[in-house]
């Protein structure tokens, strides 16, 4: 059982490691490059908020590295210390990306609304679904096992919806930085693109990992209809 799971997960694991490498490399490189306007992440947020109509967004700091996020429940943008207080190209890119989510929230961007709506379903399905699959296999109840698979598949749906949400936020980030003139030259524009493109790989890897997990549980559920027991 565990060997089967490992075999299914190896492609997703390798892609995740690649994504982590891309993100760390881009962040390390561009966090060392000071942006032309000498703006920290907090400075960038204040500048963009005023220029694109996001004055309602509250700013705060959060612990950790690359833990930056926007919370639509309370209109709060949380920036990690390395982003909030550093005047780097990476800090500018990451801040703009998170404000891209704020802009999605303001404009009621469909995929973002869908992602928020399915969070409770995903939380339930990701845990209870696996239990139903295992019970269904143990009791040779194929229908119960497939119900478990359907519930667990909500995790893949969440990852699938997350990808366009994140790509759109990066697209909005680049446009905001260009339109407001905060990106001053071609080097900075290239740096912003590299940081945001690297981040996109984490969501691609997340989707791939989720799909491989789903395929594994589909194969496990198939044992409920007969075949050799492996428990």
PyMOL commands that place a pseudoatom at each C-alpha (Angstrom):
pseudoatom trace, name=CA, resn=UNK, resi=1, chain=A, elem=C, hetatm=0, pos=[0.000, 0.000, 0.000]
pseudoatom trace, name=CA, resn=UNK, resi=2, chain=A, elem=C, hetatm=0, pos=[2.664, 2.501, 1.022]
pseudoatom trace, name=CA, resn=UNK, resi=3, chain=A, elem=C, hetatm=0, pos=[4.889, 1.575, -1.920]
pseudoatom trace, name=CA, resn=UNK, resi=4, chain=A, elem=C, hetatm=0, pos=[1.967, 2.115, -4.294]
pseudoatom trace, name=CA, resn=UNK, resi=5, chain=A, elem=C, hetatm=0, pos=[1.310, 5.516, -2.752]
pseudoatom trace, name=CA, resn=UNK, resi=6, chain=A, elem=C, hetatm=0, pos=[4.962, 6.478, -3.068]
pseudoatom trace, name=CA, resn=UNK, resi=7, chain=A, elem=C, hetatm=0, pos=[5.033, 5.484, -6.735]
pseudoatom trace, name=CA, resn=UNK, resi=8, chain=A, elem=C, hetatm=0, pos=[2.000, 7.650, -7.449]
pseudoatom trace, name=CA, resn=UNK, resi=9, chain=A, elem=C, hetatm=0, pos=[3.411, 10.604, -5.551]
pseudoatom trace, name=CA, resn=UNK, resi=10, chain=A, elem=C, hetatm=0, pos=[6.967, 10.646, -6.932]
pseudoatom trace, name=CA, resn=UNK, resi=11, chain=A, elem=C, hetatm=0, pos=[6.117, 12.856, -9.967]
pseudoatom trace, name=CA, resn=UNK, resi=12, chain=A, elem=C, hetatm=0, pos=[4.333, 15.389, -7.778]
pseudoatom trace, name=CA, resn=UNK, resi=13, chain=A, elem=C, hetatm=0, pos=[7.146, 15.316, -5.235]
pseudoatom trace, name=CA, resn=UNK, resi=14, chain=A, elem=C, hetatm=0, pos=[9.775, 15.969, -7.884]
pseudoatom trace, name=CA, resn=UNK, resi=15, chain=A, elem=C, hetatm=0, pos=[7.737, 18.813, -9.350]
pseudoatom trace, name=CA, resn=UNK, resi=16, chain=A, elem=C, hetatm=0, pos=[7.258, 20.281, -5.868]
pseudoatom trace, name=CA, resn=UNK, resi=17, chain=A, elem=C, hetatm=0, pos=[10.993, 20.172, -5.220]
pseudoatom trace, name=CA, resn=UNK, resi=18, chain=A, elem=C, hetatm=0, pos=[11.602, 21.872, -8.557]
pseudoatom trace, name=CA, resn=UNK, resi=19, chain=A, elem=C, hetatm=0, pos=[9.030, 24.547, -7.700]
pseudoatom trace, name=CA, resn=UNK, resi=20, chain=A, elem=C, hetatm=0, pos=[10.628, 25.169, -4.306]
pseudoatom trace, name=CA, resn=UNK, resi=21, chain=A, elem=C, hetatm=0, pos=[14.013, 25.502, -5.973]
pseudoatom trace, name=CA, resn=UNK, resi=22, chain=A, elem=C, hetatm=0, pos=[12.649, 28.011, -8.492]
pseudoatom trace, name=CA, resn=UNK, resi=23, chain=A, elem=C, hetatm=0, pos=[10.956, 30.096, -5.799]
pseudoatom trace, name=CA, resn=UNK, resi=24, chain=A, elem=C, hetatm=0, pos=[13.950, 30.126, -3.464]
pseudoatom trace, name=CA, resn=UNK, resi=25, chain=A, elem=C, hetatm=0, pos=[16.365, 30.940, -6.281]
pseudoatom trace, name=CA, resn=UNK, resi=26, chain=A, elem=C, hetatm=0, pos=[14.278, 33.804, -7.638]
pseudoatom trace, name=CA, resn=UNK, resi=27, chain=A, elem=C, hetatm=0, pos=[13.513, 35.200, -4.201]
pseudoatom trace, name=CA, resn=UNK, resi=28, chain=A, elem=C, hetatm=0, pos=[17.130, 34.983, -3.045]
pseudoatom trace, name=CA, resn=UNK, resi=29, chain=A, elem=C, hetatm=0, pos=[18.407, 36.660, -6.199]
pseudoatom trace, name=CA, resn=UNK, resi=30, chain=A, elem=C, hetatm=0, pos=[15.910, 39.509, -6.382]
pseudoatom trace, name=CA, resn=UNK, resi=31, chain=A, elem=C, hetatm=0, pos=[15.662, 40.159, -2.658]
pseudoatom trace, name=CA, resn=UNK, resi=32, chain=A, elem=C, hetatm=0, pos=[19.267, 41.311, -2.954]
pseudoatom trace, name=CA, resn=UNK, resi=33, chain=A, elem=C, hetatm=0, pos=[18.476, 43.796, -5.725]
pseudoatom trace, name=CA, resn=UNK, resi=34, chain=A, elem=C, hetatm=0, pos=[17.262, 47.155, -4.447]
pseudoatom trace, name=CA, resn=UNK, resi=35, chain=A, elem=C, hetatm=0, pos=[14.434, 48.631, -6.503]
pseudoatom trace, name=CA, resn=UNK, resi=36, chain=A, elem=C, hetatm=0, pos=[14.966, 52.012, -8.127]
pseudoatom trace, name=CA, resn=UNK, resi=37, chain=A, elem=C, hetatm=0, pos=[12.435, 53.893, -5.989]
pseudoatom trace, name=CA, resn=UNK, resi=38, chain=A, elem=C, hetatm=0, pos=[13.818, 52.366, -2.770]
pseudoatom trace, name=CA, resn=UNK, resi=39, chain=A, elem=C, hetatm=0, pos=[10.369, 51.089, -1.759]
pseudoatom trace, name=CA, resn=UNK, resi=40, chain=A, elem=C, hetatm=0, pos=[9.914, 48.406, 0.870]
pseudoatom trace, name=CA, resn=UNK, resi=41, chain=A, elem=C, hetatm=0, pos=[6.991, 46.026, 0.607]
pseudoatom trace, name=CA, resn=UNK, resi=42, chain=A, elem=C, hetatm=0, pos=[4.969, 48.241, 2.948]
pseudoatom trace, name=CA, resn=UNK, resi=43, chain=A, elem=C, hetatm=0, pos=[5.895, 51.325, 0.919]
pseudoatom trace, name=CA, resn=UNK, resi=44, chain=A, elem=C, hetatm=0, pos=[4.865, 49.531, -2.269]
pseudoatom trace, name=CA, resn=UNK, resi=45, chain=A, elem=C, hetatm=0, pos=[1.547, 48.542, -0.720]
pseudoatom trace, name=CA, resn=UNK, resi=46, chain=A, elem=C, hetatm=0, pos=[0.824, 52.115, 0.380]
pseudoatom trace, name=CA, resn=UNK, resi=47, chain=A, elem=C, hetatm=0, pos=[1.693, 53.471, -3.060]
pseudoatom trace, name=CA, resn=UNK, resi=48, chain=A, elem=C, hetatm=0, pos=[-0.437, 50.929, -4.917]
pseudoatom trace, name=CA, resn=UNK, resi=49, chain=A, elem=C, hetatm=0, pos=[-3.369, 51.181, -2.518]
pseudoatom trace, name=CA, resn=UNK, resi=50, chain=A, elem=C, hetatm=0, pos=[-3.651, 54.907, -3.131]
pseudoatom trace, name=CA, resn=UNK, resi=51, chain=A, elem=C, hetatm=0, pos=[-3.295, 54.638, -6.895]
pseudoatom trace, name=CA, resn=UNK, resi=52, chain=A, elem=C, hetatm=0, pos=[-5.592, 51.704, -7.700]
pseudoatom trace, name=CA, resn=UNK, resi=53, chain=A, elem=C, hetatm=0, pos=[-8.417, 52.318, -5.258]
pseudoatom trace, name=CA, resn=UNK, resi=54, chain=A, elem=C, hetatm=0, pos=[-7.606, 49.807, -2.529]
pseudoatom trace, name=CA, resn=UNK, resi=55, chain=A, elem=C, hetatm=0, pos=[-7.537, 52.241, 0.389]
pseudoatom trace, name=CA, resn=UNK, resi=56, chain=A, elem=C, hetatm=0, pos=[-9.698, 49.882, 2.466]
pseudoatom trace, name=CA, resn=UNK, resi=57, chain=A, elem=C, hetatm=0, pos=[-6.974, 47.202, 2.584]
pseudoatom trace, name=CA, resn=UNK, resi=58, chain=A, elem=C, hetatm=0, pos=[-5.291, 47.025, 5.977]
pseudoatom trace, name=CA, resn=UNK, resi=59, chain=A, elem=C, hetatm=0, pos=[-1.581, 46.236, 6.253]
pseudoatom trace, name=CA, resn=UNK, resi=60, chain=A, elem=C, hetatm=0, pos=[0.119, 44.106, 8.865]
pseudoatom trace, name=CA, resn=UNK, resi=61, chain=A, elem=C, hetatm=0, pos=[3.234, 42.005, 9.372]
pseudoatom trace, name=CA, resn=UNK, resi=62, chain=A, elem=C, hetatm=0, pos=[3.347, 38.236, 9.713]
pseudoatom trace, name=CA, resn=UNK, resi=63, chain=A, elem=C, hetatm=0, pos=[6.050, 35.855, 10.911]
pseudoatom trace, name=CA, resn=UNK, resi=64, chain=A, elem=C, hetatm=0, pos=[8.015, 33.539, 8.654]
pseudoatom trace, name=CA, resn=UNK, resi=65, chain=A, elem=C, hetatm=0, pos=[9.524, 33.700, 5.185]
pseudoatom trace, name=CA, resn=UNK, resi=66, chain=A, elem=C, hetatm=0, pos=[7.316, 33.960, 2.089]
pseudoatom trace, name=CA, resn=UNK, resi=67, chain=A, elem=C, hetatm=0, pos=[4.231, 33.757, 4.292]
pseudoatom trace, name=CA, resn=UNK, resi=68, chain=A, elem=C, hetatm=0, pos=[2.691, 36.817, 2.646]
pseudoatom trace, name=CA, resn=UNK, resi=69, chain=A, elem=C, hetatm=0, pos=[-1.050, 36.603, 2.002]
pseudoatom trace, name=CA, resn=UNK, resi=70, chain=A, elem=C, hetatm=0, pos=[-4.245, 38.575, 1.527]
pseudoatom trace, name=CA, resn=UNK, resi=71, chain=A, elem=C, hetatm=0, pos=[-7.263, 37.675, 3.654]
pseudoatom trace, name=CA, resn=UNK, resi=72, chain=A, elem=C, hetatm=0, pos=[-10.538, 38.651, 1.922]
pseudoatom trace, name=CA, resn=UNK, resi=73, chain=A, elem=C, hetatm=0, pos=[-12.516, 38.050, 5.103]
pseudoatom trace, name=CA, resn=UNK, resi=74, chain=A, elem=C, hetatm=0, pos=[-11.139, 41.195, 6.725]
pseudoatom trace, name=CA, resn=UNK, resi=75, chain=A, elem=C, hetatm=0, pos=[-9.437, 42.996, 3.816]
pseudoatom trace, name=CA, resn=UNK, resi=76, chain=A, elem=C, hetatm=0, pos=[-6.007, 42.508, 5.373]
pseudoatom trace, name=CA, resn=UNK, resi=77, chain=A, elem=C, hetatm=0, pos=[-2.684, 42.164, 3.576]
pseudoatom trace, name=CA, resn=UNK, resi=78, chain=A, elem=C, hetatm=0, pos=[-0.065, 40.443, 5.740]
pseudoatom trace, name=CA, resn=UNK, resi=79, chain=A, elem=C, hetatm=0, pos=[3.575, 40.793, 4.705]
pseudoatom trace, name=CA, resn=UNK, resi=80, chain=A, elem=C, hetatm=0, pos=[6.496, 38.791, 6.017]
pseudoatom trace, name=CA, resn=UNK, resi=81, chain=A, elem=C, hetatm=0, pos=[9.363, 40.743, 7.515]
pseudoatom trace, name=CA, resn=UNK, resi=82, chain=A, elem=C, hetatm=0, pos=[11.670, 40.111, 4.549]
pseudoatom trace, name=CA, resn=UNK, resi=83, chain=A, elem=C, hetatm=0, pos=[9.069, 41.624, 2.245]
pseudoatom trace, name=CA, resn=UNK, resi=84, chain=A, elem=C, hetatm=0, pos=[7.580, 44.305, 4.476]
pseudoatom trace, name=CA, resn=UNK, resi=85, chain=A, elem=C, hetatm=0, pos=[10.863, 45.963, 5.439]
pseudoatom trace, name=CA, resn=UNK, resi=86, chain=A, elem=C, hetatm=0, pos=[13.180, 45.391, 2.464]
pseudoatom trace, name=CA, resn=UNK, resi=87, chain=A, elem=C, hetatm=0, pos=[13.364, 47.754, -0.546]
pseudoatom trace, name=CA, resn=UNK, resi=88, chain=A, elem=C, hetatm=0, pos=[13.962, 44.957, -3.025]
pseudoatom trace, name=CA, resn=UNK, resi=89, chain=A, elem=C, hetatm=0, pos=[12.557, 43.960, -6.398]
pseudoatom trace, name=CA, resn=UNK, resi=90, chain=A, elem=C, hetatm=0, pos=[11.307, 40.708, -4.859]
pseudoatom trace, name=CA, resn=UNK, resi=91, chain=A, elem=C, hetatm=0, pos=[9.464, 42.570, -2.096]
pseudoatom trace, name=CA, resn=UNK, resi=92, chain=A, elem=C, hetatm=0, pos=[7.805, 44.806, -4.662]
pseudoatom trace, name=CA, resn=UNK, resi=93, chain=A, elem=C, hetatm=0, pos=[6.710, 41.835, -6.793]
pseudoatom trace, name=CA, resn=UNK, resi=94, chain=A, elem=C, hetatm=0, pos=[5.313, 39.808, -3.896]
pseudoatom trace, name=CA, resn=UNK, resi=95, chain=A, elem=C, hetatm=0, pos=[3.445, 42.778, -2.441]
pseudoatom trace, name=CA, resn=UNK, resi=96, chain=A, elem=C, hetatm=0, pos=[1.894, 43.590, -5.801]
pseudoatom trace, name=CA, resn=UNK, resi=97, chain=A, elem=C, hetatm=0, pos=[0.841, 39.951, -6.239]
pseudoatom trace, name=CA, resn=UNK, resi=98, chain=A, elem=C, hetatm=0, pos=[-0.998, 39.938, -2.927]
pseudoatom trace, name=CA, resn=UNK, resi=99, chain=A, elem=C, hetatm=0, pos=[-2.655, 43.238, -3.804]
pseudoatom trace, name=CA, resn=UNK, resi=100, chain=A, elem=C, hetatm=0, pos=[-3.673, 41.525, -7.027]
pseudoatom trace, name=CA, resn=UNK, resi=101, chain=A, elem=C, hetatm=0, pos=[-5.783, 39.279, -4.808]
pseudoatom trace, name=CA, resn=UNK, resi=102, chain=A, elem=C, hetatm=0, pos=[-7.231, 42.373, -3.143]
pseudoatom trace, name=CA, resn=UNK, resi=103, chain=A, elem=C, hetatm=0, pos=[-8.168, 43.672, -6.566]
pseudoatom trace, name=CA, resn=UNK, resi=104, chain=A, elem=C, hetatm=0, pos=[-9.801, 40.322, -7.364]
pseudoatom trace, name=CA, resn=UNK, resi=105, chain=A, elem=C, hetatm=0, pos=[-11.792, 40.641, -4.176]
pseudoatom trace, name=CA, resn=UNK, resi=106, chain=A, elem=C, hetatm=0, pos=[-12.845, 44.181, -5.032]
pseudoatom trace, name=CA, resn=UNK, resi=107, chain=A, elem=C, hetatm=0, pos=[-14.007, 43.198, -8.524]
pseudoatom trace, name=CA, resn=UNK, resi=108, chain=A, elem=C, hetatm=0, pos=[-15.648, 39.936, -7.372]
pseudoatom trace, name=CA, resn=UNK, resi=109, chain=A, elem=C, hetatm=0, pos=[-13.400, 37.848, -9.604]
pseudoatom trace, name=CA, resn=UNK, resi=110, chain=A, elem=C, hetatm=0, pos=[-15.320, 34.628, -10.298]
pseudoatom trace, name=CA, resn=UNK, resi=111, chain=A, elem=C, hetatm=0, pos=[-12.634, 31.975, -9.687]
pseudoatom trace, name=CA, resn=UNK, resi=112, chain=A, elem=C, hetatm=0, pos=[-11.657, 33.627, -6.410]
pseudoatom trace, name=CA, resn=UNK, resi=113, chain=A, elem=C, hetatm=0, pos=[-15.283, 33.618, -5.252]
pseudoatom trace, name=CA, resn=UNK, resi=114, chain=A, elem=C, hetatm=0, pos=[-15.583, 29.970, -6.247]
pseudoatom trace, name=CA, resn=UNK, resi=115, chain=A, elem=C, hetatm=0, pos=[-12.426, 29.061, -4.340]
pseudoatom trace, name=CA, resn=UNK, resi=116, chain=A, elem=C, hetatm=0, pos=[-13.700, 30.760, -1.217]
pseudoatom trace, name=CA, resn=UNK, resi=117, chain=A, elem=C, hetatm=0, pos=[-17.113, 29.085, -1.551]
pseudoatom trace, name=CA, resn=UNK, resi=118, chain=A, elem=C, hetatm=0, pos=[-15.733, 25.538, -1.775]
pseudoatom trace, name=CA, resn=UNK, resi=119, chain=A, elem=C, hetatm=0, pos=[-13.296, 25.801, 1.157]
pseudoatom trace, name=CA, resn=UNK, resi=120, chain=A, elem=C, hetatm=0, pos=[-15.722, 24.184, 3.674]
pseudoatom trace, name=CA, resn=UNK, resi=121, chain=A, elem=C, hetatm=0, pos=[-16.509, 21.393, 1.208]
pseudoatom trace, name=CA, resn=UNK, resi=122, chain=A, elem=C, hetatm=0, pos=[-12.821, 20.754, 0.562]
pseudoatom trace, name=CA, resn=UNK, resi=123, chain=A, elem=C, hetatm=0, pos=[-12.031, 20.710, 4.277]
pseudoatom trace, name=CA, resn=UNK, resi=124, chain=A, elem=C, hetatm=0, pos=[-14.706, 18.063, 4.827]
pseudoatom trace, name=CA, resn=UNK, resi=125, chain=A, elem=C, hetatm=0, pos=[-14.027, 16.050, 1.672]
pseudoatom trace, name=CA, resn=UNK, resi=126, chain=A, elem=C, hetatm=0, pos=[-10.251, 15.846, 2.041]
pseudoatom trace, name=CA, resn=UNK, resi=127, chain=A, elem=C, hetatm=0, pos=[-10.548, 14.122, 5.413]
pseudoatom trace, name=CA, resn=UNK, resi=128, chain=A, elem=C, hetatm=0, pos=[-13.836, 12.224, 5.350]
pseudoatom trace, name=CA, resn=UNK, resi=129, chain=A, elem=C, hetatm=0, pos=[-13.345, 11.105, 1.755]
pseudoatom trace, name=CA, resn=UNK, resi=130, chain=A, elem=C, hetatm=0, pos=[-10.235, 9.076, 2.577]
pseudoatom trace, name=CA, resn=UNK, resi=131, chain=A, elem=C, hetatm=0, pos=[-12.033, 7.426, 5.490]
pseudoatom trace, name=CA, resn=UNK, resi=132, chain=A, elem=C, hetatm=0, pos=[-14.901, 6.368, 3.245]
pseudoatom trace, name=CA, resn=UNK, resi=133, chain=A, elem=C, hetatm=0, pos=[-12.511, 4.970, 0.655]
pseudoatom trace, name=CA, resn=UNK, resi=134, chain=A, elem=C, hetatm=0, pos=[-10.747, 2.830, 3.233]
pseudoatom trace, name=CA, resn=UNK, resi=135, chain=A, elem=C, hetatm=0, pos=[-13.983, 1.629, 4.812]
pseudoatom trace, name=CA, resn=UNK, resi=136, chain=A, elem=C, hetatm=0, pos=[-15.417, 0.861, 1.390]
pseudoatom trace, name=CA, resn=UNK, resi=137, chain=A, elem=C, hetatm=0, pos=[-12.379, -1.204, 0.442]
pseudoatom trace, name=CA, resn=UNK, resi=138, chain=A, elem=C, hetatm=0, pos=[-12.315, -3.044, 3.761]
pseudoatom trace, name=CA, resn=UNK, resi=139, chain=A, elem=C, hetatm=0, pos=[-16.025, -3.937, 3.513]
pseudoatom trace, name=CA, resn=UNK, resi=140, chain=A, elem=C, hetatm=0, pos=[-15.992, -4.513, -0.259]
pseudoatom trace, name=CA, resn=UNK, resi=141, chain=A, elem=C, hetatm=0, pos=[-18.531, -1.707, -0.692]
pseudoatom trace, name=CA, resn=UNK, resi=142, chain=A, elem=C, hetatm=0, pos=[-17.609, -0.201, -4.067]
pseudoatom trace, name=CA, resn=UNK, resi=143, chain=A, elem=C, hetatm=0, pos=[-20.282, 2.504, -3.965]
pseudoatom trace, name=CA, resn=UNK, resi=144, chain=A, elem=C, hetatm=0, pos=[-19.100, 3.736, -0.570]
pseudoatom trace, name=CA, resn=UNK, resi=145, chain=A, elem=C, hetatm=0, pos=[-15.508, 3.805, -1.762]
pseudoatom trace, name=CA, resn=UNK, resi=146, chain=A, elem=C, hetatm=0, pos=[-16.466, 5.811, -4.844]
pseudoatom trace, name=CA, resn=UNK, resi=147, chain=A, elem=C, hetatm=0, pos=[-18.387, 8.307, -2.713]
pseudoatom trace, name=CA, resn=UNK, resi=148, chain=A, elem=C, hetatm=0, pos=[-15.153, 8.746, -0.780]
pseudoatom trace, name=CA, resn=UNK, resi=149, chain=A, elem=C, hetatm=0, pos=[-13.267, 9.340, -4.027]
pseudoatom trace, name=CA, resn=UNK, resi=150, chain=A, elem=C, hetatm=0, pos=[-15.807, 11.957, -5.110]
pseudoatom trace, name=CA, resn=UNK, resi=151, chain=A, elem=C, hetatm=0, pos=[-15.468, 13.750, -1.776]
pseudoatom trace, name=CA, resn=UNK, resi=152, chain=A, elem=C, hetatm=0, pos=[-11.684, 13.637, -1.952]
pseudoatom trace, name=CA, resn=UNK, resi=153, chain=A, elem=C, hetatm=0, pos=[-11.739, 14.943, -5.533]
pseudoatom trace, name=CA, resn=UNK, resi=154, chain=A, elem=C, hetatm=0, pos=[-12.771, 18.334, -4.144]
pseudoatom trace, name=CA, resn=UNK, resi=155, chain=A, elem=C, hetatm=0, pos=[-9.105, 18.826, -3.224]
pseudoatom trace, name=CA, resn=UNK, resi=156, chain=A, elem=C, hetatm=0, pos=[-8.187, 18.584, -6.905]
pseudoatom trace, name=CA, resn=UNK, resi=157, chain=A, elem=C, hetatm=0, pos=[-11.005, 20.963, -7.768]
pseudoatom trace, name=CA, resn=UNK, resi=158, chain=A, elem=C, hetatm=0, pos=[-9.614, 23.430, -5.237]
pseudoatom trace, name=CA, resn=UNK, resi=159, chain=A, elem=C, hetatm=0, pos=[-6.119, 23.174, -6.731]
pseudoatom trace, name=CA, resn=UNK, resi=160, chain=A, elem=C, hetatm=0, pos=[-7.539, 23.531, -10.225]
pseudoatom trace, name=CA, resn=UNK, resi=161, chain=A, elem=C, hetatm=0, pos=[-9.443, 26.695, -9.284]
pseudoatom trace, name=CA, resn=UNK, resi=162, chain=A, elem=C, hetatm=0, pos=[-6.446, 28.069, -7.371]
pseudoatom trace, name=CA, resn=UNK, resi=163, chain=A, elem=C, hetatm=0, pos=[-4.188, 28.046, -10.436]
pseudoatom trace, name=CA, resn=UNK, resi=164, chain=A, elem=C, hetatm=0, pos=[-6.072, 30.692, -12.487]
pseudoatom trace, name=CA, resn=UNK, resi=165, chain=A, elem=C, hetatm=0, pos=[-6.618, 32.752, -9.323]
pseudoatom trace, name=CA, resn=UNK, resi=166, chain=A, elem=C, hetatm=0, pos=[-2.879, 32.940, -8.691]
pseudoatom trace, name=CA, resn=UNK, resi=167, chain=A, elem=C, hetatm=0, pos=[-1.936, 33.484, -12.336]
pseudoatom trace, name=CA, resn=UNK, resi=168, chain=A, elem=C, hetatm=0, pos=[-4.466, 36.294, -12.604]
pseudoatom trace, name=CA, resn=UNK, resi=169, chain=A, elem=C, hetatm=0, pos=[-3.135, 37.912, -9.418]
pseudoatom trace, name=CA, resn=UNK, resi=170, chain=A, elem=C, hetatm=0, pos=[0.361, 37.920, -10.920]
pseudoatom trace, name=CA, resn=UNK, resi=171, chain=A, elem=C, hetatm=0, pos=[-0.975, 39.394, -14.149]
pseudoatom trace, name=CA, resn=UNK, resi=172, chain=A, elem=C, hetatm=0, pos=[-2.695, 42.145, -12.190]
pseudoatom trace, name=CA, resn=UNK, resi=173, chain=A, elem=C, hetatm=0, pos=[0.491, 42.727, -10.185]
pseudoatom trace, name=CA, resn=UNK, resi=174, chain=A, elem=C, hetatm=0, pos=[2.605, 43.321, -13.272]
pseudoatom trace, name=CA, resn=UNK, resi=175, chain=A, elem=C, hetatm=0, pos=[-0.016, 45.672, -14.718]
pseudoatom trace, name=CA, resn=UNK, resi=176, chain=A, elem=C, hetatm=0, pos=[-0.299, 47.664, -11.486]
pseudoatom trace, name=CA, resn=UNK, resi=177, chain=A, elem=C, hetatm=0, pos=[3.455, 48.075, -11.232]
pseudoatom trace, name=CA, resn=UNK, resi=178, chain=A, elem=C, hetatm=0, pos=[3.739, 49.114, -14.883]
pseudoatom trace, name=CA, resn=UNK, resi=179, chain=A, elem=C, hetatm=0, pos=[0.738, 51.454, -14.883]
pseudoatom trace, name=CA, resn=UNK, resi=180, chain=A, elem=C, hetatm=0, pos=[1.822, 53.232, -11.698]
pseudoatom trace, name=CA, resn=UNK, resi=181, chain=A, elem=C, hetatm=0, pos=[5.446, 53.539, -12.797]
pseudoatom trace, name=CA, resn=UNK, resi=182, chain=A, elem=C, hetatm=0, pos=[6.792, 51.723, -9.741]
pseudoatom trace, name=CA, resn=UNK, resi=183, chain=A, elem=C, hetatm=0, pos=[8.755, 49.431, -12.048]
pseudoatom trace, name=CA, resn=UNK, resi=184, chain=A, elem=C, hetatm=0, pos=[11.416, 51.785, -13.297]
pseudoatom trace, name=CA, resn=UNK, resi=185, chain=A, elem=C, hetatm=0, pos=[13.380, 49.838, -15.882]
pseudoatom trace, name=CA, resn=UNK, resi=186, chain=A, elem=C, hetatm=0, pos=[13.740, 46.616, -17.866]
pseudoatom trace, name=CA, resn=UNK, resi=187, chain=A, elem=C, hetatm=0, pos=[15.854, 44.944, -15.183]
pseudoatom trace, name=CA, resn=UNK, resi=188, chain=A, elem=C, hetatm=0, pos=[13.187, 45.457, -12.539]
pseudoatom trace, name=CA, resn=UNK, resi=189, chain=A, elem=C, hetatm=0, pos=[10.469, 44.311, -14.937]
pseudoatom trace, name=CA, resn=UNK, resi=190, chain=A, elem=C, hetatm=0, pos=[12.463, 41.147, -15.608]
pseudoatom trace, name=CA, resn=UNK, resi=191, chain=A, elem=C, hetatm=0, pos=[12.980, 40.577, -11.890]
pseudoatom trace, name=CA, resn=UNK, resi=192, chain=A, elem=C, hetatm=0, pos=[9.295, 40.964, -11.111]
pseudoatom trace, name=CA, resn=UNK, resi=193, chain=A, elem=C, hetatm=0, pos=[8.442, 38.497, -13.865]
pseudoatom trace, name=CA, resn=UNK, resi=194, chain=A, elem=C, hetatm=0, pos=[10.987, 35.949, -12.632]
pseudoatom trace, name=CA, resn=UNK, resi=195, chain=A, elem=C, hetatm=0, pos=[9.704, 36.095, -9.051]
pseudoatom trace, name=CA, resn=UNK, resi=196, chain=A, elem=C, hetatm=0, pos=[6.060, 35.774, -10.078]
pseudoatom trace, name=CA, resn=UNK, resi=197, chain=A, elem=C, hetatm=0, pos=[6.714, 33.057, -12.667]
pseudoatom trace, name=CA, resn=UNK, resi=198, chain=A, elem=C, hetatm=0, pos=[8.640, 31.043, -10.087]
pseudoatom trace, name=CA, resn=UNK, resi=199, chain=A, elem=C, hetatm=0, pos=[5.740, 31.332, -7.652]
pseudoatom trace, name=CA, resn=UNK, resi=200, chain=A, elem=C, hetatm=0, pos=[3.385, 29.998, -10.313]
pseudoatom trace, name=CA, resn=UNK, resi=201, chain=A, elem=C, hetatm=0, pos=[5.284, 26.720, -10.326]
pseudoatom trace, name=CA, resn=UNK, resi=202, chain=A, elem=C, hetatm=0, pos=[4.225, 26.058, -6.739]
pseudoatom trace, name=CA, resn=UNK, resi=203, chain=A, elem=C, hetatm=0, pos=[0.569, 26.084, -7.779]
pseudoatom trace, name=CA, resn=UNK, resi=204, chain=A, elem=C, hetatm=0, pos=[1.271, 23.904, -10.803]
pseudoatom trace, name=CA, resn=UNK, resi=205, chain=A, elem=C, hetatm=0, pos=[3.058, 21.453, -8.527]
pseudoatom trace, name=CA, resn=UNK, resi=206, chain=A, elem=C, hetatm=0, pos=[0.188, 21.590, -6.061]
pseudoatom trace, name=CA, resn=UNK, resi=207, chain=A, elem=C, hetatm=0, pos=[-2.303, 20.708, -8.778]
pseudoatom trace, name=CA, resn=UNK, resi=208, chain=A, elem=C, hetatm=0, pos=[-0.125, 17.859, -10.058]
pseudoatom trace, name=CA, resn=UNK, resi=209, chain=A, elem=C, hetatm=0, pos=[0.296, 16.456, -6.545]
pseudoatom trace, name=CA, resn=UNK, resi=210, chain=A, elem=C, hetatm=0, pos=[-3.436, 16.668, -5.894]
pseudoatom trace, name=CA, resn=UNK, resi=211, chain=A, elem=C, hetatm=0, pos=[-4.255, 14.886, -9.146]
pseudoatom trace, name=CA, resn=UNK, resi=212, chain=A, elem=C, hetatm=0, pos=[-1.766, 12.089, -8.419]
pseudoatom trace, name=CA, resn=UNK, resi=213, chain=A, elem=C, hetatm=0, pos=[-3.294, 11.623, -4.955]
pseudoatom trace, name=CA, resn=UNK, resi=214, chain=A, elem=C, hetatm=0, pos=[-6.732, 11.426, -6.548]
pseudoatom trace, name=CA, resn=UNK, resi=215, chain=A, elem=C, hetatm=0, pos=[-5.517, 8.816, -9.032]
pseudoatom trace, name=CA, resn=UNK, resi=216, chain=A, elem=C, hetatm=0, pos=[-4.107, 6.769, -6.181]
pseudoatom trace, name=CA, resn=UNK, resi=217, chain=A, elem=C, hetatm=0, pos=[-7.382, 6.767, -4.245]
pseudoatom trace, name=CA, resn=UNK, resi=218, chain=A, elem=C, hetatm=0, pos=[-9.278, 5.893, -7.412]
pseudoatom trace, name=CA, resn=UNK, resi=219, chain=A, elem=C, hetatm=0, pos=[-7.028, 2.852, -7.764]
pseudoatom trace, name=CA, resn=UNK, resi=220, chain=A, elem=C, hetatm=0, pos=[-7.579, 1.986, -4.100]
pseudoatom trace, name=CA, resn=UNK, resi=221, chain=A, elem=C, hetatm=0, pos=[-11.347, 2.341, -4.453]
pseudoatom trace, name=CA, resn=UNK, resi=222, chain=A, elem=C, hetatm=0, pos=[-11.251, -0.016, -7.411]
pseudoatom trace, name=CA, resn=UNK, resi=223, chain=A, elem=C, hetatm=0, pos=[-10.217, -2.810, -5.060]
pseudoatom trace, name=CA, resn=UNK, resi=224, chain=A, elem=C, hetatm=0, pos=[-13.609, -2.606, -3.340]
pseudoatom trace, name=CA, resn=UNK, resi=225, chain=A, elem=C, hetatm=0, pos=[-15.228, -4.269, -6.334]
pseudoatom trace, name=CA, resn=UNK, resi=226, chain=A, elem=C, hetatm=0, pos=[-12.984, -7.318, -6.089]
pseudoatom trace, name=CA, resn=UNK, resi=227, chain=A, elem=C, hetatm=0, pos=[-9.420, -8.436, -6.527]
pseudoatom trace, name=CA, resn=UNK, resi=228, chain=A, elem=C, hetatm=0, pos=[-6.683, -9.236, -4.133]
pseudoatom trace, name=CA, resn=UNK, resi=229, chain=A, elem=C, hetatm=0, pos=[-6.825, -7.602, -0.721]
pseudoatom trace, name=CA, resn=UNK, resi=230, chain=A, elem=C, hetatm=0, pos=[-3.669, -5.799, 0.300]
pseudoatom trace, name=CA, resn=UNK, resi=231, chain=A, elem=C, hetatm=0, pos=[-4.450, -4.844, 3.894]
for i in range(1, 231): cmd.bond("trace and resi %d" % i, "trace and resi %d" % (i + 1))
show_as sticks, trace
zoom trace
